[in-house]
C-alpha cells in the first residue's frame, strides 16, 4: 500500500531588486571605526554590506526608496564625520575592482560579494533563491538585480521557474517539481514544493 505522506520541500525567494544603490568609501582610520560606520549607515535607513574594512572602509549600500537627495544628505554627514568620504551612486564591476585595489593598498580586509549565477557579475545585494530538500539539504543561487529585472515572467511563480532553469544544475531535479501557492512576507516569498513525483521517478 502506497504511503499517503507526500515528500515535500520548500523554495524561498528573497527579492532585492527595488531601491537605490550606492558605493561608500571613507577613511575611517581603524577597523573598529569601519564597523561603526556600518551602524551609522543602518541607523540612517540604509542596508549596508561591508566590502573593505580597515583604515579605509568601503560599503555597498541600498535604500528601498529611490531618492537622490537621501544619498546627497548621507554624503554630507559622512564628510563631517570622516577626513575623506565619497558616495558614488550605483554599483558596478569597475567600482568593485576599485574596492579590491583599495584593500590591497591599505592592507585592509576584503570581503568578496556574491556573483550572479547567470551573468557572473558581482552583486552585494543579490536576489537569492534557496531550497530546502526533504532530507534537510539546502541549495541556493544568487542573481543580480539586472538579470532578475530582465525576466519577462508575469507572476512570481513563473519568475521562480525562470530562475530555477537559469541556475542549471544547482537545484537538480527540484526545478521540475510542482510549486504550491506562494506565501509572502515582505520581500520574501515561500513556495511549498511537492517532490513526491520525483521520489517515485527515481
N, C-alpha and C positions, 0 to 999 in steps of 0.2 A: 504494500500500500504506500503510495507516494506521500511524502510529508506535506502538511498544509502550511508549513512555515516558509515564507519567502526569503531568499537570500537578498539582503539589501545593503546599500552603500549610500553615501551622501556626497553630493557635489556642492562646493561652496564657491561662489563668485564674488570677489571683493573688487568693486569698481572704483577706479581712480582716474577718471577722465576729465571731469569738470574742474574748474579752478585755475587761477593764475599761478604760474611757477616762476621761480627766480633763483638766482645764484648769489649767495652772500659770501664775501671774503672780508675777513677782519684780522688785524694784527692785535692779537689778544695778549701776547707776552708769556703765556703759560698754558699747559694742558688744562689746568683747573679752570682758568678763565674762559677757555674754549668751551668747556662743558657748561659753564654758567651762561654763556651766550645762547646755548640751546634752550635753557629755561626762559631767558628773556624773549626769544623768538616765539616760543609756545604761549607765553603769557600775553604776547601781542596778537595772538589769534592765528598763528601760522603753524602748519605741520613742519617739523624740522628734521632733516636727515643728515647726520654728520658724514662728511666725506674726508675731511682733513682735520685733525686735532693736534695742537701743539702750540708753538709760539705764534703760528698763523692758523686760523680756523677757516674752514670752508664748509658751508652748509647749503644743501638744496632745500628750498622752502616751497610750500604750497598753501594757497589760500583757497577757500571754497567760493569766494566772491571775486569776480574779475573787476578790480578797482585799482587803476594805476596810481591814484592818489595815495592808496594804502601803502604801496611799495615806496613811494617818494617819502612819505612820513617815516617809514621804518628806516630808510637810509639816513635821514636827518638825525634820528635818535641814535643810531649806531655811530655816526660821525662825532656826536657829542661824547660818546662813551669810550671810543677807541681812537688811537692815533691815526689809524688808517682803516677805512671801511668802504666797501663798494657793494651795491646791489645791482646785479645785472639781470634784466628780465629774461625769462625763458630758461631752457636747459638744452644743451646740445653736446654732441660728442667732442666738439672743439673745446668747450668750457670744461668738460670732464678731463680732457688731456691737460689743460692748464692746471687743474687741481692736482693732478698726479705729479706734474713737474714742480709745483709749489711744495708738495710734501717731500719730494726728494731734496730740493734746495734747502728747505728749512729743517730737514731731518725730523719731520713730523709724522704722525701715524696716518696712513692712508687706508680708508675703509671702502673697498670696492662696492659698487651698487650692482643690482641685478641687470642682466641683459635680456632683451626681448627674445623669446623662443622663436619668433617668426623672422624678424629682420636683423637681430643681433645688436641693436642699438642699446646703449645704457639708459636706464630709467630709474631715478631714485624713488619714484612713487608708482610702481607698476600696478596694473590690474593683475590680480593673482587668481588663477583657477586651481582649486585643490580638490582632491577626492580622498575619502576615507573608505577603503575597501572592507568587505565583510570580515576579513581576518585582521583588521586594525591597521593595515599599512596605509601610509599617506603618500600620495603622489601630487605634485604641484608643478605649475609652469607660470612664469611671469610674461606679461605682454605690455609693450609700450603703449602710451596714450594714442599715438598716431595710428598704430595697427588696429586698436580697438575702435577708434573713431571712424576708421575707414571701412569698417564692416557694414554691409548693406542689410544686416538682419533687422527685421521689423519687430521682433519680440525678444525678450531675454532668453527664452528657451532656444530660439534659433541662434542667438549670439553664442550661447554656450556650445551648441552643436558646432558652430563655425570655429570657435576657439579650440575645442577638443580635437577637431580634424587638423587644425593648423599645427598643433603640438606634436603631431606624428606619433611616435612610439611611446611617448611619455605616459599616456593613460592606457595604453594597450587596448584590450577588448572593452574597457569601460566606455569608450567613445561610441560604441554601438548599442549600449544599454538604453532602455526607455527612461526618460526623465519624467518625474512627477511634477505636480504643481509647485511653483516656487513660493517660498516663504521669505518675505523681505523684512530686513531690519536695517534702516539707514542705507548705507551703500553696499550692504552685504545681502546676497540672495543665496538661499539654500534650496537645493533640489534633491528630493529623495530619488534614488536610483534602484530600480528593480533588476537585480542581476541573476534572477532565477534561471532565465533562458540561457545565460552564459554558462552557468554551472551544468545545466543539462546537456549543453552542446559540447562540453569539454570531455 
